[in-house]
Amino acid sequence: MSERQAHIRRARHWIANRGWRGFFDELLWRTRLTLKGQAIPGRPGPEVGPHPFDLAYNVDTTGLVWGESLLTTAGSHDPAKYWATGYYGVAPSSFQDALKRLALDWSQYTFIDIGCGKGRALLLALRHPFQAAIGVELSPELAAVAEANLHSFNAPWRISSVPTRVLTGDATNFEFPQGPLVLYLYHPFAAPVMRRFLDHLGRSLRENPRTVYVLYTNPELMKILDTTPFLTKLWDAHFAMSKEDVAADRFSSTFERMTAYRTESVR
Ligand SMILES: C[S@@+](CC[C@H](N)C(=O)[O-])C[C@H]1O[C@@H](n2cnc3c(N)ncnc32)[C@H](O)[C@@H]1O
C-alpha cells in the first residue's frame, strides 16, 4: 500500500469512528500542533527491545504492526482487513488490574480475546482458572506467533489445566461457545466491523441467553457499546501501568483506559 493510500485509509477510519465533525476536529488539532512546532501525541517512539514480559516468560509479544501492513500481509480486499486497527500488546500490569476489578468466579467463564494478535492478553489470562481460553485473530502471521507463544510460555503462575487455543479468522464469523463468557477487546477494529461484531454477538445471545462480560481497552468506540441495548456499562476506568510497562511503551502512555460491560436482557 502506498503512503497516499495509507493516509486515505487512516482518514476513513477516523470518519467511520468519529463522524465528519470528529475527523475535522482531529485534523484541526493536528494542524495547530504542527504549526506550533509541537509533537503530535500518539505517534510511537522507536522500538525499545523486547518487553520485560517476553524476556521473563520466553515469548514474543512485542511490537507494533499497523493495520495497513496487516492488510498486505493478510492479503485480499476483505473489509475486515480494511477496518483492522493493527497489533500492539496490552500493558500486562493494567490488564491484570482490570481483571482483578471484574473479580469473577473464573471457572464459570470462557475467556475470549477478540483480536488476540501475538497473544499477550491470552497468556496473561492463564493466571486465572478460566474454563477455557481462546484467542481469535484475523492475521494468520500473528495467529502463528500466538500459537508458538502458547507452547513456549513458561510463567510459573500459568494454570496449565486451562484448555487454550488460537483460531485464525474474522471475529464477526466466530462461533461463540456455550456458557458464560468474558470477551476481551483491545480496540481491534473500526466502527463498521464493531457494529457487525455486536450484531453477531446479539444474535448468539438471542439464541442462547447467557452472561457475557465485555472488557474493552482503548475504548475508542465506547459510544457504540454504551448504546448497545443488550449491554450495561459497569465502569470506565484508567489503570496505571507499572514502571516497567511505562518504560517499554512506544506511545509514552502511563495508563490503559478500559471499559467493562455485562449483558442484561436480550431482545
Ligand atoms: C490492538 S491488537 C490487540 C492484541 C491483544 N488483544 C492484546 O491485548 O495484547 C488488535 C488485534 O485485533 C486483530 N483484528 C483486527 N480485526 C480483526 C477481526 N475482524 N477479527 C479478528 N481479529 C482482528 C488485529 O489483527 C490485531 O492483532
The ligand as an SDF file (V2000), in Angstrom:
LIG
                    3D

 27 29  0  0  0  0  0  0  0  0999 V2000
   -4.5060   -3.9560   19.4470 C   0  0  0  0  0  0  0  0  0  0  0  0
   -4.2930   -5.6320   18.9530 S   0  0  0  0  0  0  0  0  0  0  0  0
   -4.6920   -6.4560   20.4680 C   0  0  0  0  0  0  0  0  0  0  0  0
   -3.7840   -7.5860   20.9010 C   0  0  0  0  0  0  0  0  0  0  0  0
   -4.1940   -8.3310   22.1610 C   0  0  0  0  0  0  0  0  0  0  0  0
   -5.6180   -8.4690   22.2850 N   0  0  0  0  0  0  0  0  0  0  0  0
   -3.6630   -7.7020   23.4050 C   0  0  0  0  0  0  0  0  0  0  0  0
   -4.4330   -7.0360   24.1180 O   0  0  0  0  0  0  0  0  0  0  0  0
   -2.4770   -7.8700   23.7330 O   0  0  0  0  0  0  0  0  0  0  0  0
   -5.7590   -5.9110   17.9550 C   0  0  0  0  0  0  0  0  0  0  0  0
   -5.7280   -7.1830   17.1220 C   0  0  0  0  0  0  0  0  0  0  0  0
   -7.0230   -7.3910   16.5370 O   0  0  0  0  0  0  0  0  0  0  0  0
   -6.8290   -8.0690   15.2950 C   0  0  0  0  0  0  0  0  0  0  0  0
   -8.0620   -7.9220   14.4840 N   0  0  0  0  0  0  0  0  0  0  0  0
   -8.4800   -6.8500   13.7940 C   0  0  0  0  0  0  0  0  0  0  0  0
   -9.6560   -7.0890   13.1720 N   0  0  0  0  0  0  0  0  0  0  0  0
   -9.9980   -8.3640   13.4860 C   0  0  0  0  0  0  0  0  0  0  0  0
  -11.1110   -9.2000   13.1560 C   0  0  0  0  0  0  0  0  0  0  0  0
  -12.1280   -8.7690   12.3720 N   0  0  0  0  0  0  0  0  0  0  0  0
  -11.1390  -10.4650   13.6470 N   0  0  0  0  0  0  0  0  0  0  0  0
  -10.1300  -10.9270   14.4460 C   0  0  0  0  0  0  0  0  0  0  0  0
   -9.0460  -10.1800   14.7840 N   0  0  0  0  0  0  0  0  0  0  0  0
   -8.9880   -8.9080   14.3280 C   0  0  0  0  0  0  0  0  0  0  0  0
   -5.6120   -7.3630   14.7170 C   0  0  0  0  0  0  0  0  0  0  0  0
   -5.0130   -8.1480   13.7060 O   0  0  0  0  0  0  0  0  0  0  0  0
   -4.7400   -7.1900   15.9670 C   0  0  0  0  0  0  0  0  0  0  0  0
   -3.8600   -8.2500   16.1220 O   0  0  0  0  0  0  0  0  0  0  0  0
  1  2  1  0
  2  3  1  0
  2 10  1  0
  3  4  1  0
  4  5  1  0
  5  6  1  0
  5  7  1  0
  7  8  2  0
  7  9  1  0
 10 11  1  0
 11 12  1  0
 11 26  1  0
 12 13  1  0
 13 14  1  0
 13 24  1  0
 14 15  1  0
 14 23  1  0
 15 16  2  0
 16 17  1  0
 17 18  1  0
 17 23  2  0
 18 19  1  0
 18 20  2  0
 20 21  1  0
 21 22  2  0
 22 23  1  0
 24 25  1  0
 24 26  1  0
 26 27  1  0
M  CHG  2   2   1   9  -1
M  END
$$$$
